[in-house]
Amino acid sequence: MRTEKEMYELMMCIAQKDERIRAIYMNGSRANPNTPKDIFQDYDIVFVVTETASFINEVNWIDIFGKLIMIQEPDKMDQLAGKEVDFDKSYGYLMLFQDGNRVDLHIETKERMLDNYKNDSLTKPLLDKDNILPSIPAPSDKDYWTKKPSEPGFLNYCNDFWWCLQNVAKGIWRDELPYAKQMFEMYIRPRLDKMAAWWIGTKHDFQVSPGKMGKYFKQYLPESYWGMYEQTYSDHDYEHFWDSIFVTCILFRALAKEVADQLLFTYQDQDDINMTQYLQHIRQLPADAKRIF
């Protein structure tokens, strides 16, 4: 597997030899000083080019990066799906190489670069032949810090969490596993994750990122809360699923009450009490029941 140094040297060499490439900058985790380095980190690289057409038309030009396991071209896929795209301004290649390295490469014109360059705090210049890259601060993950909620926003998330659980319960009783599972993962988990992110924010003055999809929750949550979070994942067995639902409720309640205390909000206990009782009742409801109560 080529080292980080070797990969950067390769990109510099490619750019120095190609007059169409005028600048290079990087986004993503490798630009983040707070992200632990590991072998699976992508190289999120942007080549600022004089034009895109010659690159796109020469389909094998990317062979210079190495031998591929697989490639994806999102812009081409969008075009084939009937979406409006502008290849003249930018084009992307997602590349996984046989040595294990992955490069997410975008080529874009100076015009597109000037529109995008300052939009991400995780941006790091690597090469600038013509001094066209605007001046920016050192890379920081501040754009990804959890934002402090307003009290109405907090209350809405709490209300939505408890409300959507009745759909999960209904799906289980009906033996509609795909529906119940997707209701949980698409509606309940995002609200649990948001509350976990807010909880972490209150402990760090809202100046940390819990990572994409909560990937750093294990790092920031205390062991007791992380242990419960792990138990929110269950298999297809409905009894196990019910167990995970009630663990989810316990964890959400604990996190939400602490967030409310820290931010001087009011946690709506009655929704919690009523829905917990409702869920307990539905769990015991016979499969041939003719009425709920």
C-alpha positions as CSV (number, residue, x, y, z in Angstrom):
1,M,0.0,0.0,0.0
2,R,1.4,3.4,-1.0
3,T,2.1,5.7,1.9
4,E,0.5,9.1,2.4
5,K,3.8,10.7,1.3
6,E,3.9,8.6,-1.8
7,M,0.4,9.5,-2.7
8,Y,1.0,13.2,-2.3
9,E,4.2,13.0,-4.3
10,L,2.3,11.2,-7.1
11,M,-0.4,13.9,-7.2
12,M,2.2,16.7,-7.3
13,C,4.1,14.9,-10.0
14,I,1.0,14.5,-12.1
15,A,0.1,18.2,-11.7
16,Q,3.6,19.5,-12.3
17,K,3.8,17.6,-15.6
18,D,0.3,18.6,-16.8
19,E,-0.2,22.2,-17.8
20,R,-3.9,21.8,-17.7
21,I,-3.8,21.4,-13.9
22,R,-3.2,24.8,-12.3
23,A,-3.8,24.1,-8.6
24,I,-4.6,21.3,-6.1
25,Y,-6.5,21.4,-2.8
26,M,-7.8,18.9,-0.4
27,N,-11.0,18.4,1.7
28,G,-12.2,15.7,4.1
29,S,-10.6,13.8,6.9
30,R,-7.0,14.1,5.8
31,A,-7.4,17.9,6.1
32,N,-8.8,17.5,9.6
33,P,-6.2,17.8,12.3
34,N,-8.6,16.2,14.8
35,T,-9.2,13.1,12.8
36,P,-7.2,10.0,13.8
37,K,-5.2,8.7,10.9
38,D,-5.8,5.2,9.6
39,I,-5.4,3.1,6.5
40,F,-9.0,3.6,5.3
41,Q,-8.9,7.4,5.0
42,D,-9.8,8.7,1.6
43,Y,-7.8,11.3,-0.3
44,D,-10.4,13.9,-1.2
45,I,-8.6,15.8,-3.9
46,V,-9.6,18.6,-6.2
47,F,-7.6,19.5,-9.4
48,V,-8.3,23.0,-10.6
49,V,-8.0,22.8,-14.4
50,T,-8.1,25.0,-17.4
51,E,-10.9,22.9,-18.9
52,T,-12.5,19.6,-18.2
53,A,-13.4,18.2,-21.6
54,S,-10.0,16.8,-22.5
55,F,-9.8,14.9,-19.3
56,I,-13.3,13.5,-19.7
57,N,-12.8,12.5,-23.3
58,E,-9.5,10.7,-22.5
59,V,-11.1,8.0,-20.4
60,N,-7.8,6.3,-19.6
61,W,-6.0,9.3,-18.2
62,I,-6.7,8.2,-14.7
63,D,-4.6,5.1,-15.2
64,I,-1.7,7.3,-14.1
65,F,-2.9,7.0,-10.5
66,G,-2.5,3.2,-10.4
67,K,-4.4,0.0,-11.0
68,L,-8.1,0.1,-10.0
69,I,-10.3,-2.3,-8.2
70,M,-13.3,-0.2,-9.0
71,I,-14.3,3.3,-10.1
72,Q,-17.5,5.3,-9.9
73,E,-18.2,8.5,-11.9
74,P,-21.2,10.2,-10.1
75,D,-21.7,12.9,-12.6
76,K,-22.0,10.4,-15.5
77,M,-24.4,8.3,-13.4
78,D,-26.5,11.4,-12.7
79,Q,-26.6,12.3,-16.4
80,L,-27.7,8.7,-17.3
81,A,-30.4,9.0,-14.6
82,G,-31.7,12.1,-16.4
83,K,-30.4,14.7,-13.9
84,E,-29.0,18.0,-15.1
85,V,-25.2,18.2,-14.9
86,D,-22.5,20.5,-16.2
87,F,-19.4,18.6,-17.2
88,D,-17.8,21.8,-18.4
89,K,-17.3,23.1,-14.9
90,S,-16.6,19.9,-12.9
91,Y,-16.4,16.2,-13.0
92,G,-15.7,13.5,-10.3
93,Y,-14.0,10.2,-10.1
94,L,-14.3,7.9,-7.0
95,M,-11.4,5.4,-7.3
96,L,-10.4,2.4,-5.2
97,F,-7.0,1.1,-6.1
98,Q,-5.5,-2.4,-5.9
99,D,-3.1,-1.3,-3.2
100,G,-6.1,-0.3,-1.0
101,N,-5.9,3.4,-1.4
102,R,-9.0,5.4,-2.3
103,V,-9.0,8.7,-4.1
104,D,-12.1,10.9,-4.5
105,L,-10.9,13.2,-7.3
106,H,-12.7,16.1,-8.7
107,I,-11.6,18.3,-11.6
108,E,-13.1,21.7,-11.7
109,T,-12.5,25.0,-13.5
110,K,-11.2,28.1,-11.7
111,E,-14.8,29.5,-11.9
112,R,-16.2,26.6,-10.0
113,M,-13.3,26.6,-7.6
114,L,-14.0,30.2,-6.7
115,D,-17.6,29.3,-5.9
116,N,-16.7,26.3,-3.7
117,Y,-13.3,27.0,-2.1
118,K,-14.4,28.8,1.0
119,N,-17.5,26.7,1.7
120,D,-15.8,24.0,3.7
121,S,-13.6,24.8,6.7
122,L,-11.8,21.5,6.0
123,T,-9.9,22.8,3.0
124,K,-6.2,22.7,2.6
125,P,-4.2,24.0,-0.4
126,L,-1.6,21.7,-1.8
127,L,-0.4,23.4,-5.0
128,D,-1.0,26.7,-6.6
129,K,0.9,27.5,-9.8
130,D,-0.8,30.8,-10.5
131,N,-1.7,32.0,-7.0
132,I,-5.4,31.6,-7.9
133,L,-6.5,29.9,-4.6
134,P,-8.1,32.5,-2.2
135,S,-6.5,32.9,1.2
136,I,-8.2,30.8,3.8
137,P,-7.6,30.0,7.5
138,A,-5.8,26.7,8.5
139,P,-8.1,23.7,8.1
140,S,-10.6,23.2,11.0
141,D,-13.6,21.0,11.5
142,K,-15.7,23.9,12.9
143,D,-18.2,23.7,10.1
144,Y,-19.0,20.2,11.4
145,W,-19.4,21.1,15.1
146,T,-22.8,20.3,16.6
147,K,-24.9,23.4,16.7
148,K,-26.7,24.3,19.9
149,P,-30.5,23.7,19.6
150,S,-33.2,26.2,20.4
151,E,-35.7,25.2,22.9
152,P,-38.5,24.8,20.2
153,G,-36.1,22.7,18.1
154,F,-35.3,20.5,21.1
155,L,-38.9,20.0,22.0
156,N,-39.8,19.2,18.4
157,Y,-37.2,16.4,18.3
158,C,-38.4,15.0,21.6
159,N,-42.0,15.1,20.5
160,D,-41.1,13.4,17.1
161,F,-39.1,10.7,18.8
162,W,-42.0,9.6,21.0
163,W,-44.6,10.0,18.3
164,C,-42.8,7.9,15.7
165,L,-42.4,5.0,18.1
166,Q,-46.0,4.2,17.7
167,N,-45.4,3.4,14.0
168,V,-42.6,1.0,15.0
169,A,-44.9,-0.7,17.5
170,K,-47.6,-1.0,14.9
171,G,-45.2,-2.6,12.4
172,I,-44.1,-5.2,14.9
173,W,-47.7,-6.1,15.8
174,R,-48.6,-6.5,12.2
175,D,-45.5,-8.6,11.6
176,E,-44.3,-6.1,9.0
177,L,-40.6,-6.4,9.7
178,P,-39.3,-4.2,6.9
179,Y,-41.7,-1.4,7.8
180,A,-40.9,-1.6,11.5
181,K,-37.2,-1.8,11.0
182,Q,-37.1,1.1,8.5
183,M,-39.4,3.2,10.7
184,F,-36.9,2.7,13.5
185,E,-33.8,3.3,11.5
186,M,-35.1,6.2,9.4
187,Y,-37.0,8.1,12.1
188,I,-36.1,7.0,15.6
189,R,-32.4,6.5,15.3
190,P,-31.8,10.0,13.7
191,R,-33.6,11.6,16.6
192,L,-31.6,9.5,19.1
193,D,-28.4,10.4,17.3
194,K,-29.3,14.1,17.3
195,M,-29.9,14.0,21.1
196,A,-26.6,12.2,21.6
197,A,-24.8,14.9,19.5
198,W,-26.5,17.6,21.6
199,W,-25.5,15.9,24.8
200,I,-21.9,15.7,23.6
201,G,-22.1,19.4,22.5
202,T,-23.1,20.4,26.1
203,K,-20.0,18.7,27.4
204,H,-17.7,20.4,25.0
205,D,-19.2,23.9,24.6
206,F,-20.5,22.9,21.2
207,Q,-17.0,22.9,19.7
208,V,-16.6,19.3,18.7
209,S,-17.9,17.1,15.9
210,P,-19.4,13.6,16.7
211,G,-18.4,12.6,13.2
212,K,-20.5,11.6,10.2
213,M,-23.4,9.4,11.2
214,G,-22.2,9.5,14.8
215,K,-19.0,7.6,14.1
216,Y,-17.3,9.1,17.1
217,F,-20.1,8.5,19.6
218,K,-18.0,5.8,21.3
219,Q,-15.2,8.3,21.8
220,Y,-17.4,10.9,23.4
221,L,-20.2,9.0,25.3
222,P,-19.5,7.6,28.7
223,E,-19.2,3.8,28.8
224,S,-22.6,3.4,30.3
225,Y,-24.3,5.4,27.6
226,W,-22.3,3.7,24.9
227,G,-23.2,0.3,26.2
228,M,-26.9,1.2,25.9
229,Y,-26.3,2.7,22.4
230,E,-24.9,-0.6,21.3
231,Q,-28.0,-2.4,22.5
232,T,-30.2,-0.2,20.3
233,Y,-29.2,-2.4,17.4
234,S,-31.1,-5.7,17.2
235,D,-31.7,-8.6,14.9
236,H,-34.9,-9.8,13.2
237,D,-36.3,-11.4,16.4
238,Y,-39.2,-9.3,17.6
239,E,-38.5,-9.9,21.3
240,H,-34.9,-8.7,20.7
241,F,-36.3,-5.8,18.7
242,W,-38.7,-4.8,21.6
243,D,-35.8,-5.0,24.0
244,S,-33.8,-2.6,21.9
245,I,-36.7,-0.2,21.6
246,F,-37.0,0.1,25.4
247,V,-33.2,0.5,25.7
248,T,-33.5,3.3,23.1
249,C,-36.2,5.0,25.2
250,I,-34.1,4.8,28.4
251,L,-31.1,6.2,26.6
252,F,-33.0,9.0,24.9
253,R,-34.7,10.0,28.1
254,A,-31.4,10.2,30.0
255,L,-29.7,12.2,27.3
256,A,-32.6,14.5,26.7
257,K,-33.1,15.3,30.4
258,E,-29.4,16.1,30.8
259,V,-29.5,18.3,27.7
260,A,-32.6,20.1,29.0
261,D,-30.9,20.7,32.4
262,Q,-27.7,22.0,30.8
263,L,-29.5,24.4,28.4
264,L,-32.3,25.3,30.9
265,F,-35.0,23.8,28.7
266,T,-38.1,21.9,29.9
267,Y,-38.4,18.2,29.1
268,Q,-41.9,17.1,28.4
269,D,-42.3,14.2,30.8
270,Q,-45.9,13.4,29.9
271,D,-45.2,12.4,26.3
272,D,-42.5,10.1,27.6
273,I,-44.7,8.5,30.3
274,N,-47.7,8.1,28.0
275,M,-45.8,6.6,25.1
276,T,-43.8,4.3,27.3
277,Q,-47.0,2.9,28.8
278,Y,-48.4,2.6,25.3
279,L,-45.4,0.7,24.0
280,Q,-45.5,-1.7,27.0
281,H,-49.2,-2.4,26.3
282,I,-48.6,-3.0,22.5
283,R,-45.8,-5.4,23.3
284,Q,-48.3,-7.6,25.2
285,L,-51.2,-7.1,22.8
286,P,-52.3,-10.5,21.3
287,A,-51.8,-11.0,17.6
288,D,-55.5,-11.6,17.1
289,A,-56.6,-8.5,19.2
290,K,-59.8,-6.9,17.9
291,R,-59.1,-3.6,19.7
292,I,-56.1,-1.8,21.1
293,F,-57.6,-1.0,24.5
